[in-house]
Amino acid sequence: MTVETHTEWRTRTPSDLIGHRCIATTLTGVTLDGPLDLDRLSKSKAILKYKGVRTNIIICDLTAGTNKPAPGIRSIIITESKP
């Protein structure tokens, strides 16, 4: 098993997180794993999710510079390295 260092994601810009490996757990216990992709909704809001998957993972408030788990996501780990 390989252990990777993870990064603080709550205050990083969405563009910094694109392509990073994200391991997320939903409220129902499903584990999702893959690289993040950006979906910009407006000048003040963006969503990070997996490419080709409709489930939102991270809600980004571009005005405040903060990120939070999307509804339905219990936990998030983002690795420092990109896959």
C-alpha positions as CSV (number, residue, x, y, z in Angstrom):
1,M,0.0,0.0,0.0
2,T,1.3,3.5,-0.9
3,V,0.6,6.3,1.5
4,E,0.5,9.8,-0.1
5,T,0.6,13.1,1.6
6,H,-2.6,15.1,1.5
7,T,-3.2,18.8,1.2
8,E,-5.4,21.4,2.9
9,W,-8.1,22.0,0.3
10,R,-10.5,24.3,2.2
11,T,-8.6,27.5,1.4
12,R,-6.8,26.6,-1.9
13,T,-8.0,28.1,-5.2
14,P,-10.0,25.7,-7.4
15,S,-7.4,26.1,-10.2
16,D,-4.8,24.7,-7.7
17,L,-6.9,21.6,-7.1
18,I,-7.6,20.7,-10.8
19,G,-6.1,17.3,-11.6
20,H,-5.3,16.4,-8.0
21,R,-6.5,13.0,-6.8
22,C,-9.5,13.3,-4.6
23,I,-10.9,10.6,-2.3
24,A,-14.4,11.5,-1.2
25,T,-17.0,9.6,0.9
26,T,-20.7,10.2,0.4
27,L,-23.2,10.3,3.3
28,T,-24.4,6.8,2.2
29,G,-20.8,5.4,2.5
30,V,-19.8,5.2,-1.2
31,T,-16.1,6.0,-1.8
32,L,-15.3,8.0,-4.9
33,D,-11.7,8.3,-6.2
34,G,-10.2,10.2,-9.1
35,P,-8.8,13.5,-10.4
36,L,-10.8,16.7,-9.9
37,D,-12.1,18.8,-12.8
38,L,-13.5,22.4,-12.5
39,D,-17.0,23.5,-13.5
40,R,-17.2,27.3,-13.2
41,L,-20.8,28.3,-12.5
42,S,-20.4,32.1,-12.2
43,K,-17.8,34.8,-11.3
44,S,-18.3,33.9,-7.6
45,K,-19.0,30.2,-7.6
46,A,-17.4,27.0,-8.9
47,I,-17.7,23.3,-8.4
48,L,-15.0,20.7,-8.3
49,K,-16.1,17.2,-9.4
50,Y,-14.8,14.1,-11.2
51,K,-14.5,14.3,-15.0
52,G,-17.5,12.5,-16.5
53,V,-19.3,12.1,-13.2
54,R,-22.2,14.4,-12.3
55,T,-21.7,14.2,-8.5
56,N,-20.4,17.5,-7.1
57,I,-17.6,17.1,-4.6
58,I,-16.5,20.6,-3.6
59,I,-18.4,23.9,-3.6
60,C,-16.0,26.8,-4.1
61,D,-16.9,30.4,-3.0
62,L,-14.5,32.4,-5.2
63,T,-15.4,35.7,-3.5
64,A,-14.6,34.4,0.1
65,G,-11.8,32.1,-1.1
66,T,-13.2,29.2,0.7
67,N,-14.3,25.6,-0.2
68,K,-16.7,23.2,1.5
69,P,-18.0,19.7,0.8
70,A,-21.0,19.6,-1.6
71,P,-24.3,18.4,-0.2
72,G,-24.1,14.6,0.2
73,I,-20.3,14.5,0.7
74,R,-19.2,13.4,4.2
75,S,-15.4,13.5,3.9
76,I,-12.7,14.6,1.4
77,I,-9.0,13.9,1.1
78,I,-6.9,15.5,-1.6
79,T,-3.4,14.3,-2.3
80,E,-0.5,16.6,-3.0
81,S,0.5,14.8,-6.1
82,K,-1.5,14.5,-9.3
83,P,-2.1,11.0,-10.7
